[in-house]
Amino acid sequence: MSPLYNVSFVSLKLVVFLGNPGDEYRDTRHNFAWRVPAFLDPPPRDWKQRFQGEISKYVISGGESAWLLKPMTLMNLSGRSVSLMAQYLGIRPDEMLIVHDDLELDFGRVALKQGGGLGGHNGLRSITNSLGTRDFLRLRLGISRPGRGSVTSWVLGRFTKDEVGKVDDIAAAAAFEINRLLQN
């Protein structure tokens, strides 16, 4: 698999996976990013409760490491968790990767983006407001826009039967990119 494209940045120290806590959100499009850590190589093992989230120290082959964070706030408040951890550990926004669902990408696409607009994503808005900048790297997981109906119902809805069989492959592709970025 070839990389998405080359991005120049400072080494990553924090990878954030956006989602919503609670069983009612478990298999929704908005929690797509929470599926990705299981496909990292090696998968993270010990998650601990800190900084209003679940954190894990992630070490890959060659000794490179980064922190992983799944905010346990609601999506719209993700910035609280991210900023608490970043402040405590002295991590700058340009040393972060935020993994999130994205309506503007077709389902199945995974794309890397540095800074830019928020695309109406309330988790990104919360992080931007808490950090005071949009200057962080993003790994976008395409979920497409709904053909009809409300966007809220779409992102908080479950994947269709056709999509379910592809979700793990997409999460694995995203995990591959994260490992590649951490090794570089």
Backbone as a ProteinNet text record, in pm:
[ID]
protein_1_A
[PRIMARY]
MSPLYNVSFVSLKLVVFLGNPGDEYRDTRHNFAWRVPAFLDPPPRDWKQRFQGEISKYVISGGESAWLLKPMTLMNLSGRSVSLMAQYLGIRPDEMLIVHDDLELDFGRVALKQGGGLGGHNGLRSITNSLGTRDFLRLRLGISRPGRGSVTSWVLGRFTKDEVGKVDDIAAAAAFEINRLLQN
[TERTIARY]
85.7	0	89.2	60.7	140.1	83.6	168	120.3	18.3	-66.5	-168.9	-104.3	-10.2	77.3	174.7	280.8	383.5	337.9	361.1	330.3	453.4	493.7	608.6	557.8	603.1	560.4	661.3	647.2	727.3	680.4	764	724.4	597.9	515	389	413	345.6	353.9	218.7	110.9	-23.9	-113.1	-183.8	-283.3	-417.5	-513.3	-644.9	-748.5	-830.6	-936.9	-1069.7	-1143.2	-1267.9	-1385.4	-1471.5	-1592	-1676.4	-1786.4	-1875.2	-1878	-1872.1	-1882.9	-2027	-2043.8	-2176.7	-2214.1	-2287.4	-2328.2	-2412.4	-2492.1	-2579.6	-2501.1	-2374.3	-2291.6	-2190.6	-2181.3	-2072.9	-2047.7	-2146.5	-2125.8	-2175.4	-2170.3	-2217	-2103.9	-2141.4	-2042.4	-1954	-2013.8	-1938.7	-1827.9	-1839	-1738.7	-1645.1	-1643.5	-1559.1	-1413.5	-1363.1	-1222.3	-1189.5	-1286.2	-1260	-1232.9	-1263.8	-1234.6	-1087.4	-1021.4	-886.5	-780.2	-776	-666.6	-651.2	-759.2	-751.3	-667.4	-647.4	-573.5	-429.6	-390.5	-251.4	-160.1	-34.4	60.7	180.5	188.5	97.3	-22.3	-133.4	-248.6	-215.9	-265.5	-241.9	-311	-250.2	-305.3	-366.9	-289.9	-332.4	-387.5	-518.8	-582.4	-612.7	-580.5	-605.7	-694.4	-772	-858.2	-778.7	-761.8	-696.8	-737.7	-730.1	-755.5	-893.5	-993.5	-1130.4	-1132.8	-1048.4	-1042.9	-973.8	-953.4	-874.2	-742.9	-631.2	-500.2	-419.5	-326.5	-234.8	-102.4	7.8	140.9	162.1	189	198.8	341.9	402.2	539.4	539.1	602.1	610	752.8	770.6	903.2	1003.4	1123.3	1224.8	1224.8	1134.2	1131.7	1057.3	1007.1	928.5	802.3	758.6	638.4	557	432.7	340	230.2	159.7	43.2	-80.1	-171.6	-301.7	-407	-509.9	-616.8	-751	-845.5	-985.8	-1061.7	-1097.8	-1173.6	-1303.7	-1335.1	-1458.1	-1563.6	-1541.6	-1643.1	-1733.8	-1842.1	-1917.4	-1833	-1858.1	-1780.3	-1765.5	-1874.2	-1874.6	-1785.7	-1735.4	-1649.7	-1511.6	-1475.5	-1347.7	-1227.4	-1237.2	-1126.5	-1080.6	-1173.1	-1135.9	-1031.5	-1061	-971.9	-838.1	-843.9	-722.2	-634.7	-692.4	-611.7	-555.4	-631.3	-579.4	-453.8	-461.7	-348.4	-230.7	-259.9	-154.6	-82.3	-157.5	-95.4	-9.4	-60.7	12	143.3	140.3	258	342.3	296.4	371.1	371.8	259.4	247.7	184.4	250.7	201	101.3	12.9	-82.7	-16.3	102.2	167.1	232.3	220.3	269.8	155.3	34	-86.5	-141.4	-205.3	-284.7	-423.7	-525	-663.6	-728.5	-781.6	-847.3	-997.8	-1070.1	-1212.9	-1291.2	-1421.4	-1513.5	-1527.1	-1556.7	-1566.7	-1675	-1777	-1888.7	-1846.7	-1741	-1701.5	-1623.2	-1587	-1517.7	-1613.5	-1601.8	-1683.3	-1650.7	-1750.5	-1729.1	-1615.7	-1524.2	-1413	-1284.3	-1290.9	-1168.8	-1106	-974.9	-897.4	-802.4	-799.5	-717.8	-649.7	-528	-449	-462.9	-475.4	-492	-422	-354	-290.4	-375.1	-424.8	-501.2	-623.8	-665	-777.3	-910.3	-1015.9	-1151.7	-1197.3	-1307.8	-1359.2	-1468.9	-1522.2	-1625.6	-1748.6	-1776.2	-1893.2	-1876.9	-1757.7	-1734.1	-1718.9	-1812.7	-1813.2	-1698.8	-1648.4	-1531.2	-1409.4	-1389.7	-1278.2	-1294	-1417.1	-1444.1	-1405.5	-1442.1	-1409.3	-1258.1	-1187.8	-1041.2	-978.8	-1025.9	-975.4	-996.7	-1115.6	-1143.9	-1056	-1031.9	-950.2	-802.1	-753.1	-610.5	-579.6	-682.5	-662	-602.7	-605.9	-550.4	-610.8	-602.9	-642.3	-518.3	-402.8	-276.3	-241.4	-324	-292.7	-322	-255.3	-271.2	-397.3	-467.4	-592.5	-588.5	-640.2	-662.4	-813.5	-864.7	-1008.6	-1060.1	-1165.3	-1227.4	-1360.7	-1369.6	-1488.3	-1612.1	-1721.2	-1850.2	-1958.6	-1924.1	-2017.1	-2125.8	-2191	-2307.6	-2431.2	-2534.3	-2656.2	-2723.3	-2786	-2859	-2979.8	-3038.4	-3151.2	-3159.1	-3236.6	-3248.7	-3145.3	-3148.7	-3062.9	-2920.7	-2826.8	-2686.1	-2665.6	-2731	-2716.7	-2759.6	-2873.3	-2920.5	-2822.8	-2764	-2668.1	-2542.8	-2478.5	-2352.7	-2375.3	-2491.5	-2521.1	-2589.7	-2605.6	-2665.6	-2559.8	-2606.1	-2517.8	-2485.1	-2376.3	-2338.6	-2442.4	-2459.6	-2553.7	-2497.4	-2579.9	-2534.1	-2418.1	-2425.7	-2317	-2187.8	-2198.4	-2080.5	-2014.3	-2094.8	-2043.2	-1928.9	-1939	-1834.9	-1704.2	-1705.4	-1586.1	-1523.1	-1595.6	-1551.7	-1417.1	-1400.6	-1275.5	-1157.6	-1179.6	-1071.4	-1027.6	-1123.1	-1092.2	-1018.8	-1065.8	-998.6	-855.2	-835.1	-700.5	-611.3	-666.1	-589	-548.7	-640.3	-609.7	-500.5	-508.5	-406.7	-270.7	-269.8	-145.1	-81.5	-162.9	-111.3	-58.2	-126.1	-79.6	56.4	70.6	200	308.3	274.3	371.1	414.1	318.4	349.3	434.4	405	483	625.7	644.2	778.3	862.1	796	868.7	892.1
-118.2	0	122.9	216.5	338.1	441.1	532.5	635.9	726	790.5	879.6	991.3	1055.7	1152.2	1202.2	1263.5	1309.2	1434.5	1435.5	1550.3	1576.7	1700.1	1736.6	1792.7	1735.7	1782.6	1738.9	1795.6	1756.1	1615.8	1539.3	1404.1	1405.2	1304.9	1294.9	1249.6	1315.8	1278	1236.9	1271.2	1240.8	1208.9	1095.3	1058.2	1051.6	1130.5	1141.5	1076.4	989	921.5	976.7	1048.4	1111.7	1014.8	1026.9	945.3	992.8	923.2	951.5	831.4	854	741.7	692.7	568	512.2	408.6	309.3	199.4	245.3	351	396.5	452	485.6	540.2	439.7	322.4	228.2	204.1	171.9	135.9	243	367.4	475.8	530.1	603	666.2	764.4	833.9	933.7	868.2	740.6	668.2	585.3	611.7	537.5	535.4	648.8	659.2	566.3	536.5	449.9	305.5	269.6	134.5	117.8	228	224.4	166.9	202.4	153.2	0.6	-72.7	-219.3	-272.9	-192.2	-236.5	-183.3	-107	-60.5	-181.2	-166.8	-277.6	-236	-283.4	-372	-294.1	-363.4	-293.1	-247.5	-130.6	-85.2	-178.4	-191.6	-286.7	-218.8	-136.7	-82	59	70.5	201.8	241.2	364.5	415.4	539.7	562.1	679.4	799.6	901.8	1027.2	1135.2	1257.3	1372.3	1365.4	1319.3	1303.9	1215.5	1114.3	1022.2	893.3	809.6	688.7	711.3	684.3	706.6	577.6	570	456.3	505	460.9	488.9	384.1	430	341	336.1	218	199.9	107.3	151.9	70.4	17.9	-70.1	-126.5	-14.5	-33.7	69.5	165.3	145.9	227.1	358.7	395.4	518.7	504.9	615.5	608.4	736.4	724.8	838.3	802.6	902.1	879.2	865.5	779.5	764.5	815.8	881.4	937.4	915.4	862.5	858.7	944.3	1068.8	1152	1082.5	1086	1025.2	1130.8	1250.7	1354.8	1328	1396.8	1390.1	1456	1420.2	1470.7	1622.8	1692.4	1839	1900.7	1818.1	1867	1803.1	1741.2	1669.8	1756.4	1883.9	1975.1	1979.9	1960.4	1960.6	1853.1	1732.9	1618.9	1639.1	1680.1	1700.1	1807.9	1920.6	2029.8	1994.7	1922.5	1880.4	1794.2	1697.2	1607.5	1682.1	1763.1	1837.1	1933	2002	2094.3	2019.6	1911.7	1835.1	1779.3	1728.3	1664.9	1760.6	1884.9	1981.5	1948.7	1900.5	1862.7	1978.5	2018.6	2128.3	2073.9	2160.6	2118.2	2055.9	2104.3	2047.8	1911.9	1862.8	1729.9	1631.5	1671	1589.9	1541.5	1426.3	1375	1348.3	1408.5	1387.3	1297	1183.1	1086.6	1104.3	1128	1158.6	1118.3	1104.3	1081.2	1210.4	1197.7	1316.2	1299.3	1384.9	1384.9	1422.9	1501.6	1555.5	1455.6	1343.6	1237.8	1123.4	1065.5	947.8	835.4	754.2	639.8	553.6	517.7	432.9	506.5	637.9	715.5	751.5	751.6	794.4	901.2	1017	1127	1200.9	1240.7	1317.5	1465.2	1548.9	1691.7	1768.7	1874.7	1962.2	2088.6	2116	2237.4	2248.9	2372.7	2397.1	2409.2	2404.1	2420.6	2304.6	2325.8	2225.3	2138.8	2178.7	2099.5	2075.6	2166	2150	2045.1	1990	1883.3	1944.8	1914	1975.7	1929.1	1809.5	1764.7	1845.9	1868.8	1952.1	2095.6	2144.3	2280	2292.6	2194.8	2196.2	2194	2111.3	2104	2236.7	2291.8	2420.4	2529.9	2533.9	2634.7	2616.9	2493.2	2466.7	2493.5	2462	2480	2619.6	2687.4	2819.8	2816.8	2701.8	2688.8	2567.4	2572.6	2458.7	2387	2425.6	2372.8	2236.9	2138.9	2001.8	1913.6	1801.7	1705.7	1624.1	1591.8	1515.9	1394.2	1285.1	1168.1	1152.9	1179.8	1187.6	1053.4	1002.4	877	909.3	885.4	922.5	844.1	917.2	853.5	899.8	986.5	1042.9	1126.7	1206	1282.2	1196.6	1217.4	1140.4	1183.3	1089.3	1122.3	1209	1186.4	1267.6	1252.6	1337	1332.2	1419.4	1416.3	1506	1452.1	1544.6	1509.6	1448.7	1505	1453.4	1307.5	1276.3	1136.6	1047.1	1098.6	1021.4	988.2	1091.2	1065.1	984.5	1000.5	923.1	790.4	762.8	636.4	529	407.8	293.6	280.1	212.2	186.6	97.5	113.9	30.8	-111.2	-203.3	-341.8	-347.6	-270.4	-268.1	-212.7	-115.1	-51.2	-137.4	-208	-283.9	-376.8	-442.9	-535.4	-468.4	-336.6	-263.2	-180.3	-159.9	-70.9	-115	-242.8	-289.3	-273.3	-294.4	-274.8	-128.6	-38.1	104.7	143.4	90.9	117.7	63.9	-52.2	-110.1	-22.4	32.5	122.5	248.5	300.6	418.6	385.7	270.1	228.3	214.3	161.8	149.4	286.4	386	522.4	580.3	553.7	605	544.4	413	349.4	407	431.2	489.3	628.4	708.1	843.5	841.3	749.3	740.6	695	608	558.5	662.7	755.9	860.5	980.6
0	0	0	-87	-93	4.1	52.8	143.2	73.9	153.4	98.3	19	74.5	10.1	114.4	70.7	164.3	237.7	367.1	450.8	535.2	542.3	623.7	756.1	866.5	997.3	1102.1	1220.4	1335.1	1374.6	1442	1478.5	1564.7	1542.7	1615.9	1758.9	1852.3	1992.7	2048	1974.4	2020.9	1901.5	1910.4	1810.6	1883	1835.8	1898.6	1807.2	1863.4	1790.4	1841	1754.3	1797	1792	1891.5	1900	2016.5	2039.6	2151.3	2244.7	2376.9	2470	2479.5	2517.7	2539.7	2435.4	2479.8	2391.5	2273.6	2293.3	2184.7	2065.4	2086.7	1978.5	1922.4	1982.3	1953.4	1804.9	1728.8	1587.8	1490.5	1533.8	1447.6	1361	1258.8	1170.4	1247.2	1344.1	1420.9	1505.1	1531	1610	1523.4	1394.4	1301.2	1348.7	1394.7	1436.1	1552.5	1636.9	1752	1711.2	1587.6	1539.2	1500.4	1470.7	1414.2	1508.2	1638.2	1722.7	1724	1709.8	1710.8	1595.2	1491.2	1372.7	1369.1	1470.5	1476.5	1494	1451.3	1459.3	1542.6	1666.4	1737.8	1793.9	1821.9	1880.5	2023.5	2063.2	2200.5	2299.6	2416.7	2514.7	2635.8	2701.1	2829.6	2815.1	2821.4	2818.4	2962.8	2998.1	3132.4	3123.4	3227.9	3234.6	3284.6	3198.4	3235.4	3137.4	3180.6	3093.9	3027.4	3101.3	3049.6	2925.1	2925.4	2812.3	2850.9	2752.1	2768.3	2694.4	2762.6	2702.5	2703.6	2610.8	2605.1	2548.3	2609.6	2553.8	2445.5	2324.8	2210.1	2160.3	2162.6	2117.7	1996.8	1888.8	1768.2	1751.6	1655.3	1631.2	1606.4	1652.4	1639	1755.7	1849.3	1970.2	1960.8	1841.7	1830.2	1915.2	1973.3	2055.9	2044.5	2081.9	2087	2185.8	2229	2313.9	2225.7	2266	2200.5	2297	2243.3	2326.1	2258.9	2335.6	2294.9	2395.1	2359.1	2452.9	2492.6	2620.9	2671.5	2701.5	2648.4	2652	2532.2	2521.5	2397	2288.2	2164.1	2050.7	2056.3	2086.1	2084.8	2191.7	2284.4	2393.1	2388.6	2278.9	2265.8	2296.9	2268.4	2290.6	2435.3	2528.8	2671	2698.9	2655.7	2678.6	2608.5	2481.6	2402.3	2465.6	2504	2558.8	2696.6	2778.4	2909.4	2891.8	2803.8	2782.7	2719.2	2620.1	2550.8	2646.8	2731	2826.2	2926.9	2979.6	3080.5	3024.9	2902.3	2842.9	2756.9	2740.6	2661.8	2513.1	2463.7	2322.3	2245.8	2137.6	2053.8	1949.9	1898.7	1795.5	1672.5	1633.9	1514.8	1542.3	1665.6	1702	1722.3	1677.3	1695.6	1562.6	1567.6	1456.6	1511.4	1449.4	1490.1	1386.4	1430	1341.3	1360	1248.1	1260.5	1135.5	1153.8	1042.1	962.9	832.1	748	642.8	651.1	555.9	414.6	403.7	273.3	188.3	246.4	171.4	145	27	-3.9	92.8	122.7	210.1	154.6	242.6	202.2	177.4	157.1	134.6	268.1	271.1	386.8	333.7	398.5	348	461.9	435.4	529.6	495.7	598.6	575.8	687.3	651.1	749.5	763.1	883.9	909.1	820.6	792.5	703	773.9	693.1	744.1	829.8	898.7	991.6	931	815.3	749.4	835	930.1	1016.1	1124.9	1141	1239.7	1378.6	1467.6	1600.2	1688.8	1669.1	1744.1	1706.9	1576.4	1530.7	1578.3	1578.5	1626.5	1773.4	1853.7	1995.7	2017.3	1942.4	1953.9	1911.5	1801	1753.1	1857.1	1916	2018	2141.2	2180.6	2299.8	2277.2	2158	2128.6	2074	2022.5	1965.3	1825.3	1759.6	1625.1	1553.6	1420.5	1336.4	1283.7	1331.9	1281.2	1340	1311.3	1349.1	1228.7	1225.6	1117.3	1141.7	1033.5	1045.2	953.8	1002.9	919.6	909.4	789.9	765.6	712.7	774.7	733.9	666.8	537.4	462.4	502.5	527.2	556.4	458.7	364.3	265.3	331.9	250.7	295.5	272.8	353.8	329.8	199.2	131.2	9.3	40.1	155.1	201.7	353.6	415.5	561	629.7	761.6	839.2	851.5	851.8	869.6	1007.7	1109.5	1245.7	1253.4	1195.7	1196.1	1121.2	1014.5	934.6	1015.5	1074.3	1146.2	1273.3	1334.6	1455.3	1423.7	1295.4	1252.3	1231.1	1219.9	1198.7	1049.7	1019.9	881.4	814.8	683.3	608.2	595.8	552.1	532.7	435	328.1	229.3	289.1	377	435.8	543.9	621.7	735.9	696.8	582.8	539.4	501.1	484.3	441.9	553.8	662.7	769.8	828.5	857	916.4	820.6	691.3	594	588.9	598.7	596.6	724.7	838.6	966.3	962.8	901	889.6	801	693.1	605.8	681.9	763.5	844.5	946.1	1009.3	1106.4	1039.2	917.5	841.7	822.8	787.3	768	898.4	1008.4	1138	1170.7	1153.4	1178.5	1087.3	962.9	868.2	914.1	955.5	1002.3	1128.6	1218.3	1342.1	1315.9	1218.1	1186.9	1113.3	1046.8	973.2	1060.2
[MASK]
++++++++++++++++++++++++++++++++++++++++++++++++++++++++++++++++++++++++++++++++++++++++++++++++++++++++++++++++++++++++++++++++++++++++++++++++++++++++++++++++++++++++++++++++++++++++

